[in-house]
Amino acid sequence: MFTRSTIFVGLLVIVLAVGVGAVVFAHHGVPTVTSDAVRGMIQTELPVGAPPSAIEAFFKRHHIDFTWDEYTGRYVAIIRDVERFHSITIDVFVSDGRRFARAEVRDSYTMP
C-alpha cells in the first residue's frame, strides 16, 4: 500500500517533470520574434531624427530591455530568450541631441 508521503513525492515528481517539459518545449518552438522583424519595426517606427523620448518609448512599448551607454554614446538593448541560447541585440546610434541616426540588429547565440 502507498503511504501519503510516497503519493506526495510521486505527484511532486510528475508536476516537476511536466513543468520542465513545458519550459524546454517553449524554448524549442518557432521564435516569436526575429531580427528581421525587429529591423522592420525600427524602420517603421523610428524615423531618422526621432528624439530620445521616441527611442525610449519604442523600447518600452515592445518590452525590450535597454540602457543608454554614455561612454559609447548609443542605446544598447537586448531581447532575451528568443529561443534557447538565442537573443537579439540592438545598438541604436544617435546624432547630436541623441536623435535617432541608425540601428544595428544582430542575433546573439550563447553556449549552455
Protein Blocks (a to p, Z undefined) as FASTA:
>chain_A
ZZfklmmmmmmmmmmmmmmmmmmmmmmmccfbdfklmmmmmmmmmcghiafklmmmmmmm
nopacdddfknopacdddehkbghiacdddddddehiiafbdcdddddddZZ
